[in-house]
Structures are given as C-alpha cells and as structure tokens.
C-alpha cells in the first residue's frame, strides 16, 4: 500500500466502523461506499481510504471490493500476538492478512479502557504483527480528560509511544493515530491548533525512537465529521484522520468524502 516513502502517499482517511454494523449492514455500507468512491473518484484519488470493519464482516467487505486492486483498503480493528493456538475469541494478524487486510488498528482506547489492554499487551501485538505479516499497524495513543487536566499529555504520549513502538523493525511503515480519549464520540473535537501541538510532539518522539519521517504518518482521530474534517487535513496539521462514529453512518461519511473530494 505504501510507496517507499510514506510521505509521498496521500493523506489517510481511516474509517473505524467499531462494532456498529452487523455483517449484512457492513456489506451494504461497503457497497454504497464503493459507489460513492466511484462518484467522487477524481477528488478521492488524492487520499488513502482505509475501512476497518468488525472482524466477522471483513470477508464480506472484501468480496464487495472484489479481487482486483481496489482504491479502498481494509484494516482489522485489533489482533493477537500469536499466529495460532488456544486463544479463544482472538484473531491473528496472519488471518487478517489472508482475509484481505493491509492495515490493523492496535491500542484503541476502547480496548485499553473497556477490555483492560495494557501498554505491554499493545507492544506485543505491534511487534508480532510486524514480525509475522506485512500489515501496517495503526497505533492509537491519547490521553484521558483527567490526564489532560493535570498536565500529563506529553508524559502519557511518551509512555504509550515508547512502549508500543519499541519493537518496530527498521524500515517498517507505521501510522500513529492521536486520539485523545476525551474527544472520542464527543460533541467537539480538539482544536486544530491543540492537535498540531500534540502531533508535533508525537513526531518528535517517533524520530527519537528511530522511526524516520519517511516511514511514519501521524493522523488525528476524535469526533471528526464532515464539518470539521478539513481543519484537520490542512497541510501541517496532520497526515490524515481516523473517523469513528461518523464513518459507520453512510450518509454522514459520504458527505465527509464529498467535502474532501471537492477541495482543490
Ligand atoms: C475512534 O473511535 O477511533 C474515533 C475516532 O471515534 P469518533 O470519531 O466517533 O470520535
């Protein structure tokens, strides 16, 4: 999916459908997304569009996209740190790859918060995914409201990044998604100015961890809608956006895509 230089690729539009759609609904949503992509293909070819359906819907979504190379890539929403074995309910990165994925979200705050995923678990997931597959990890980091209010944004990001990225092999492409927990599913996202500050810090940390600019992209996620998307895609703010809730509502997501397709 990437060229040699991640920065020569287009801004990312990553749709995280979470557990919002049943398999029938996901395949319907993918069908209408394909039609939308065709309709605005001229504008949308400037972006890398990635959809992360829930695991049970990946195969059906892949069938909708067809065998030929599609302008829409697929990603998993999580994966485990082994290929096979007695790990009930888990999915391996190799399975995701065989199902047609080229990306995988790891360390999403909903998994950290609701399912108790720790930095150590996320580190193992990122390391195994990189070792066993050619999937590109989309590593989510971000602070809670409490951590923000107590001035700990940098220390939280530093801890999460150091842990998650410490076993990424050299010359591996990585997408880091800055998703402040307080801005997810909220009425208002972070301001682009605050976002730019956090993203600059993430770049600095990644550089220090030996992931050069050409191998990394840093995107923003948290309550992005068709109204706000352009402010986060402005040059210098981010390398793209991760869209959660708004991406699984077809009308809203198509409106977001129409908005970004039309900018010159
Ligand atoms: C997410 O869950 O990754 C996300 C960005 O959600 P939302 O867009 O709904 O805030």
Boltz pocket constraint, residues with backbone or C-beta under 6 A from the ligand:
constraints:
  - pocket:
      binder: B
      contacts: [[A, 16], [A, 179], [A, 183], [A, 184], [A, 185], [A, 186], [A, 221], [A, 222], [A, 223], [A, 224], [A, 242], [A, 243], [A, 244], [A, 245], [A, 246]]
      max_distance: 6.0
